[in-house]
Amino acid sequence: MRQPLWSIRMVLIMLGTLSVAVVVGLASFGLFGIERQLEARRNVVRLEQILINHNNADNFMDDVRADVLRALKTADGTNREGGDKILAEVKHHIDTVKTAISENLAGAPSADLRESYSRIAGLAEAFAPSGQHAVELALEDPIAGSANYERFRQTFTALESAMDDQREVLQKKLLGVRNDAALTAVRVENLIVAYSIIGVLLLALMTAVSVKIAQRITTELASSKEEANRLALHDTLTGLPNRAFLASHLAKALTQAEEQDSMVAVLCLDLDRFKQVNDTLGHPIGDALLRAVADRIRTCLRENDIAARLGGDEFAIVQSPLGRVEEAGTLAQRVVDTLSKPYVILGHQIMIGASVGIALAPIDTNDAGELLKMADIALYRAKSDGRGLFRVFERGMDTKLQARRALELDLRAAIELQQFELHYQPLVDVVSGRVSGLEALIRWKHPERGMIGPDEFIPLAEETGLIVPLGAWVLHQACTDAVAWPGDVKIAVNVSPAQFKGPELVTAVLDALTLSGLHPARLELEITETALLSDASGTVAVLHELRAKGVRIAMDDFGTGYSSLGYLRSFPFDKIKIDRCFVREIETSADCKAIVRAVTSLGVSLGISTTAEGVETSAQLEHVRAEGCDQVQGYLFSRPVPARDVLVLLGHCIPSAVHETASTLAA
Ligand SMILES: Nc1nc2c(ncn2[C@@H]2O[C@@H]3COP(=O)(O)O[C@H]4[C@@H](O)[C@H](n5cnc6c(=O)[nH]c(N)nc65)O[C@@H]4COP(=O)(O)O[C@H]3[C@H]2O)c(=O)[nH]1
């Protein structure tokens, strides 16, 4: 966009400069031409004036000659008075001649004229006394006067012929300057005409160029307006239509469907695991992945369907016209399958999935906004049902969802407001009966609902990613509380599989240890086998990193997963916690008893200690102890207690509970 505007500016600047140059040129030329014309006129006038002076001088010379002749004729010495009068006239005429000649000399416009006039002025100087002298002598002695007249006549004739020659020269010169003036006038006129033509042509050229530029600017403005409109309705990253475009398209599709008695489906889709990709591999890869997803979605559509990006990793499709409800399901499944295939982005092999929610018009509603909301509700259901699938909106879905959404909002606020507290449940050493550790168990002190247990909000926190800040808080709080306990008492903290997905876990653990000052060997992290299910190698690497810092790692809820034994091989755990479901039935179920036995003996052979969870009765304690468990945990010893009661609990309750049992057993 910048390039054309620059070139237009350059053309305008060049044309402007050219026009100014032409105008200045024409003006200077006009002034110059006028000046030359005036100069030529001045030369003509000057020469005409000289010629007039010249002719005057000539006439006066004739008068001098006549006066002198008259003086000679009347010279008889008797008429002295008349002679003096003639002499005065001669003097007067001679002065007039000399004045005219010297004026011409002064005003001569060229060097040659000046030179000849100075010669003539010399002759005039010589002729003046000879004329006077001739008259004076004639008055006194007519004979001598007559001889003297001869000398006067000669100087006079020389002057006369010089004057005649000069007149000829003057006339020729006058003719020349007149011609010159006429020629200059013609030339100036011609050039003015030529320049006027150039000016007019330039004006025409400028007008044409200006029109062209104006046209170009108009076209560019129109196309940039078009581009702005396109940008306003499209997502810049993927090129797909955006939410505004989708809304207007959906409104049109709904009207059309009503007229044609057909249906419209809205499919809202969300990418599974996109956030992790973005967080771990960086935004450039996240962006490239979104572009690839958009391309794949395009391939799933029919001609009339449109897909839009609503923001982040959320997309929507409007499928219209729709003949049968099943068509929406087919499209949704196609999208899920297409998007779940592996991607190779900038050398990274990436696997993500997609969940889709569908709402239908007119079955669910005819309102565009409502339809989008319903598709979103169905999407939410698809995600909570396990992801990688689609769900069609059903009445009643929204009530559950709204409750879930409300809980999510509450949970976010609770993290901000720190409405959580940790309770601690002792882990008792079977042999010594000592409390060798405590497990931190989170509680939510809800301002309206009272104390909420972790089962109600931990899954939601895991799903929404809120487990990351929440887990960091638990680690920090547990370590801080544990510092106040006796040095040989350990603290066990649950770590969710979701906490392994980002890079934050190691930092959170190390920060908690550093800030609290707790020795790493006193911290035990409890992880479930689910953490090892996806991206096992990444999780194992994190576990090794933590173990290298001195932190202990325990496998929690052992026996409830799918391939527990296999996971035991993937990492050298420090402890196995046998799930309470086996302990609960240890007295009645031979299987449970056998499993507890198998796990404890496995622990012995692998060098891993074992803890029995959920020991509620002395009989259960008796059994797990007989099977070889090292540690026990359960309501028999204590329910989880607030931090403030831990020291009391460490001092009194537990040892007596175990010792009682121990002595019972001994007896
Ligand atoms: N019936 C019965 N139950 C017993 C007995 N002894 C202990 N329990 C309960 O068993 C759960 C033991 O923790 P868990 O298996 O790690 O199971 C925990 C753990 O998976 C999770 N959880 C708790 N706190 C946290 C936390 O801070 N972070 C994470 N990620 N998960 C947590 O929530 C689960 C439930 O915790 P709670 O409700 O506190 O439930 C606790 C505890 O109160 C017993 O004798 N009988």
The ligand as an SDF file (V2000), in Angstrom:
LIG
                    3D

 46 52  0  0  0  0  0  0  0  0999 V2000
  -12.9170  -43.8060   52.7910 N   0  0  0  0  0  0  0  0  0  0  0  0
  -11.7230  -43.4910   53.2380 C   0  0  0  0  0  0  0  0  0  0  0  0
  -11.0090  -42.5090   52.6710 N   0  0  0  0  0  0  0  0  0  0  0  0
   -9.7770  -42.2260   53.1950 C   0  0  0  0  0  0  0  0  0  0  0  0
   -9.2400  -42.9070   54.2520 C   0  0  0  0  0  0  0  0  0  0  0  0
   -8.0270  -42.4010   54.5110 N   0  0  0  0  0  0  0  0  0  0  0  0
   -7.8320  -41.4200   53.6320 C   0  0  0  0  0  0  0  0  0  0  0  0
   -8.8910  -41.2770   52.8360 N   0  0  0  0  0  0  0  0  0  0  0  0
   -9.1210  -40.3360   51.7400 C   0  0  0  0  0  0  0  0  0  0  0  0
   -8.4680  -40.8490   50.6270 O   0  0  0  0  0  0  0  0  0  0  0  0
   -7.9120  -39.8060   49.8590 C   0  0  0  0  0  0  0  0  0  0  0  0
   -6.4550  -40.0560   49.7500 C   0  0  0  0  0  0  0  0  0  0  0  0
   -5.8990  -39.2750   48.8220 O   0  0  0  0  0  0  0  0  0  0  0  0
   -5.6730  -39.6880   47.3480 P   0  0  0  0  0  0  0  0  0  0  0  0
   -5.7970  -41.1380   47.1060 O   0  0  0  0  0  0  0  0  0  0  0  0
   -4.3650  -39.0930   46.9220 O   0  0  0  0  0  0  0  0  0  0  0  0
   -6.8490  -38.9760   46.5500 O   0  0  0  0  0  0  0  0  0  0  0  0
   -6.9490  -37.5910   46.5550 C   0  0  0  0  0  0  0  0  0  0  0  0
   -6.1510  -36.9710   45.5000 C   0  0  0  0  0  0  0  0  0  0  0  0
   -6.1850  -37.7800   44.3510 O   0  0  0  0  0  0  0  0  0  0  0  0
   -6.9630  -35.7500   45.2210 C   0  0  0  0  0  0  0  0  0  0  0  0
   -6.3040  -34.6050   45.8780 N   0  0  0  0  0  0  0  0  0  0  0  0
   -6.3990  -34.1720   47.1310 C   0  0  0  0  0  0  0  0  0  0  0  0
   -5.6280  -33.1290   47.3370 N   0  0  0  0  0  0  0  0  0  0  0  0
   -4.9900  -32.8960   46.1610 C   0  0  0  0  0  0  0  0  0  0  0  0
   -4.0580  -31.9340   45.7270 C   0  0  0  0  0  0  0  0  0  0  0  0
   -3.5920  -31.0840   46.4750 O   0  0  0  0  0  0  0  0  0  0  0  0
   -3.6580  -32.0320   44.4540 N   0  0  0  0  0  0  0  0  0  0  0  0
   -4.1200  -32.9870   43.6150 C   0  0  0  0  0  0  0  0  0  0  0  0
   -3.6950  -32.9920   42.3700 N   0  0  0  0  0  0  0  0  0  0  0  0
   -5.0070  -33.8950   43.9740 N   0  0  0  0  0  0  0  0  0  0  0  0
   -5.4320  -33.8510   45.2550 C   0  0  0  0  0  0  0  0  0  0  0  0
   -8.2180  -35.8490   45.7190 O   0  0  0  0  0  0  0  0  0  0  0  0
   -8.3650  -37.1880   46.1880 C   0  0  0  0  0  0  0  0  0  0  0  0
   -9.3010  -37.2320   47.3010 C   0  0  0  0  0  0  0  0  0  0  0  0
   -8.8470  -36.6040   48.4020 O   0  0  0  0  0  0  0  0  0  0  0  0
   -9.6460  -36.6100   49.7630 P   0  0  0  0  0  0  0  0  0  0  0  0
  -11.0740  -36.3840   49.4900 O   0  0  0  0  0  0  0  0  0  0  0  0
   -8.9370  -35.7190   50.6640 O   0  0  0  0  0  0  0  0  0  0  0  0
   -9.4690  -38.0520   50.1520 O   0  0  0  0  0  0  0  0  0  0  0  0
   -8.2460  -38.5610   50.6410 C   0  0  0  0  0  0  0  0  0  0  0  0
   -8.4250  -39.0510   52.0300 C   0  0  0  0  0  0  0  0  0  0  0  0
   -9.2510  -38.2340   52.8350 O   0  0  0  0  0  0  0  0  0  0  0  0
   -9.9990  -43.9640   54.8290 C   0  0  0  0  0  0  0  0  0  0  0  0
   -9.5840  -44.6470   55.7720 O   0  0  0  0  0  0  0  0  0  0  0  0
  -11.2330  -44.2310   54.2800 N   0  0  0  0  0  0  0  0  0  0  0  0
  1  2  1  0
  2  3  2  0
  2 46  1  0
  3  4  1  0
  4  5  2  0
  4  8  1  0
  5  6  1  0
  5 44  1  0
  6  7  2  0
  7  8  1  0
  8  9  1  0
  9 10  1  0
  9 42  1  0
 10 11  1  0
 11 12  1  0
 11 41  1  0
 12 13  1  0
 13 14  1  0
 14 15  2  0
 14 16  1  0
 14 17  1  0
 17 18  1  0
 18 19  1  0
 18 34  1  0
 19 20  1  0
 19 21  1  0
 21 22  1  0
 21 33  1  0
 22 23  1  0
 22 32  1  0
 23 24  2  0
 24 25  1  0
 25 26  1  0
 25 32  2  0
 26 27  2  0
 26 28  1  0
 28 29  1  0
 29 30  1  0
 29 31  2  0
 31 32  1  0
 33 34  1  0
 34 35  1  0
 35 36  1  0
 36 37  1  0
 37 38  2  0
 37 39  1  0
 37 40  1  0
 40 41  1  0
 41 42  1  0
 42 43  1  0
 44 45  2  0
 44 46  1  0
M  END
$$$$
